[in-house]
Structure formats: structure tokens, C-alpha cells
Amino acid sequence: MSYGNTAALQAAVYQRLASVDALMTLTGGHIYDALPAGTPPELYVTLGAEKVRDASDGSGGGAWHDFTVAVITEGAGFQAAKDAAAEVSDALVDAPLSLSRGSLVSLRFLRARARRESGGLRRIEMTFRARVSDD
């Protein structure tokens, strides 16, 4: 197993999301790896937690990466967040991501959770599973 592909996968996911015109329009271009200081925008997308486990086999090293992407809004209702979440999901499922290290074998949607948080925020957190080969 190698954890070495994780930065390459994260960068490719970020680039893919930032290349989706409809998502950029819905979020005003607010797609973050790390939320900047100051007042957050009304609607934004952020990359989140990740769990990685070994997927090495006879052909070489590899790993399963379960990672989250969250859509967060302070707007009333979930509709705008759900529209953005749909764009995220459509952009990532089976995406032909090019990694700077290793290669992507598969990328699929696992689950999502929509909830209200304190302060009137609404969050949709989606979990995706990527299989990465360390070739």
C-alpha cells in the first residue's frame, strides 16, 4: 500500500470541480481545499476528510480512498445546495482524472448526508470512493 497518491488524487479532484462551468456559476467560483479566513461565501464547496486503505494486489501497490466533498450554504432551504451537489456528483463519478502520481482505476459515489447545522447553515456531505494504482 502507498499513501503517496493522496495529494495527486486531491489535486485532480479539485481541478475537475473547478473546471465545471455550471458548478462555478452556482458557487460563484467558491471551491476550496481549505476555507480562507474571513466571512465564508453564502454557498461554497470544500474538500473534506479522507480514509485510505490498502488495495495492493499481485499487479502492484494501490489504495482505496474514501473522501468527502461538502456543499455548504447559509441560504434558506436546500435547493441551491442540492443543485451544486448534483454538479459535484456528476463531475466526479467515473471521471477520467489524470493524476501526477499513479493512476485512477475507478471513482464512484458512495453516499450523501444533508443536514442543518447550528447558525442556520445547511451542509450536504458526499462520500466518493476512488481506487488508485501506484504505478
N, C-alpha and C positions, 0 to 999 in steps of 0.2 A: 504494500500500500504506500501511497505517497500523498502527502498533503500539499505537494508542490504546485498542483494545478489550480488551487483555490483562488489565487489572485488573478490568474488568467481567465478563469470562469467568471468571476465577479466583474472584471473589466468588460468582457464580451457581453454579459447581460446588460450592464449599464449602457454600453454603446448601442445595443439593439433597441432598448427602450427609448433612448434619446434620438433614434432615427425614425421613430413612428410619428408621422406628422399629426395624425388625429390625437395621439396622446399628448404631444407637445402643445397642441391647441387647447385641449381640455385642462391641462395643468399649468398653462402659461409658461411652459418650459421648466417647471419646478420638479425636477427629478434628481434625487440626491443619493449619494453613497453615505454621506454624513450631513445631517441638517446643519446649515450655517447658524451662527449666532444671531440673535435678534428675534424679532417677531416673525413667526413662520407664516407662509402664504396661506390663503384660505383653503387651497386644495393642493396637495403635493403627493409625490410617490417617493418612497425611500426603500433602499435595500436593507434587509434585516438579518436576523440570526441565521446560522448555518450549522447543520450537523453533517459530519462526514464519516463514512465507514468504508472499510476495505472491500474492494471488488476485484482484487487481483485474481488471475487465473493462469493457466498454462501458457497463454499468449503474452503475458506481461502484467505490469502493475496497472492499477486503476482504482477508482473510488466512486462511491455513490455520494452525491451531495444533495441533501435536502435543505433548500434555502427559502427564505421568505422575502416577499415583496409586499409592502403595505401601501395602501392608498388612505390618506388621512385628510379629513375636511372638518372645518368648523361651520360649514354651511348647514342649513336646515334640511333634514331628510338625507336619505342615502342615494338618491338618484344620480347625482353628479359623480359620487364616489364609485357607484356601480358601473357607470359608463366608462370611467377611467380604468377600473379593474378589468372590465371586459377587453379593453385595448391591450392592457398588460398581458393578460392570458393569451389573447390571440397572437401577440407578438412573440411570446416565448415558446408556446407548445410546438414541438418539432422544428424549432428554429435552426437554421443551418449556421450556428455560431462558429466563428473561426477563433481559435484560442492561440495565444502567443506561446503556450507550452502545452503539449499534449493535444488530444482531440476529443471532441464531444461525440459520444456514441448515441445518446438519446436525451431528450428533455421533455418531461411531461408534467401536467398539472396533477397534484395530489388532493388538495383540499383548500377550503377558504372558510374564514370566520368573519362575520360582520358584527360589530358591536358598538354600543355607545360607551364613551369614556367620560371621565369627570371633565368639567368645564365645557360641556356641550360638544366635545369632539366626537366624530364618528370615524371608525377605523375598519377597513377591510384588509385582513391579512391573508395572503395567499401563499401556499407552500407548493414548491415545484421540486421535482426530483431530476437530477442530471446524472448520467453515467459518463464518467470521464476516463479516458485511457491515457496513461503516461507513456506515450511512445517517443 
